[in-house]
Amino acid sequence: MDIQSAQRAKDALNTCYEISQILDTGLDKDSLSILISLIEAGVNPEALAAVVLELRREAAALKAATQKQRTAQPQTAQQASN
């Protein structure tokens, strides 16, 4: 890739990132870059969006379960000492 092509790619990524920020997608530049690369490689954008949404749901559920577990542990320890 020559310097001009690299600069155009960087500019395009920056523009996509700005749009992403305006739309409040929650994607960082690295994630956005990976998603763009996957789409350019032929991955269906709608399928990719579905995967991203599912991963977010699973991450949120895991975070909630972890927090619930952490709040339950002090109570269990307190009950054991009584």
N, C-alpha and C positions, 0 to 999 in steps of 0.2 A: 504494500500500500504506500503510495507516494504521500508527500507532506500535505498536498492540497486535499487529497481524498481523506486523509486522517483528520484534517481540520474540519472538513464538511461533516464527517461522521460525528466528531465531537460537538459541533454546532447543532446537529440534528438531535443528538442525545440531550443536550442542554435545553433545547426547545421542547422536546417531549417531557423532560423533567419539569419544566415550568408549567406546562399544561397539566401534568400530573399533580403538581402542587395546587394549582387553581381548583382542580376537580377533587382535591382532598382524597387521593387514592391511598395515601399512606405508604407508597413505594419509595424506597431510597434509590439513588442513581444506579447502584450496583444491581439491584433487583430489576429495575427498569431496563437496564442494559441487557441482562440475561433474557428477559421476556422478549425484547425486541429481536435479539439474536435467534431465539426459538421460532418466532413468527417468520423471520427471514429464511429460516431453514425449512419452513413448510408446515409448522405446527398450526393447527386450527386455532385462531384467536379466541373463539367462543369456548372451546374446550379448555384452553389455557386459563381463561378467566374463571371458569368453573373450578379448576384445580386450585387456583389461588384463593378463591372464596372458601373452598372446603378446607384448605390448609389453615386459613385464618380461623375458621370455626373450631377446628381441632385444637389449635394453639390456645384459643380462648377457653375451651373446655378443660384442657390440661392445666392451664393457669388457675382456673377456678377450683379445680380439684386439689391442686397443690396448696392453694391458700386455705381451703377448707380443712385439709389435713393438718396444716401448720396451726390453725386456730384450735383444732381438736386436741392436739398433742399436749399443750400446757394443761388443759382441763383433765386429761387422762393422768398426767403425772401428778397433778394436785389431788385427784381422787385416790391415787395409789398411796399417797403419803398420809391420808386420813385414816 
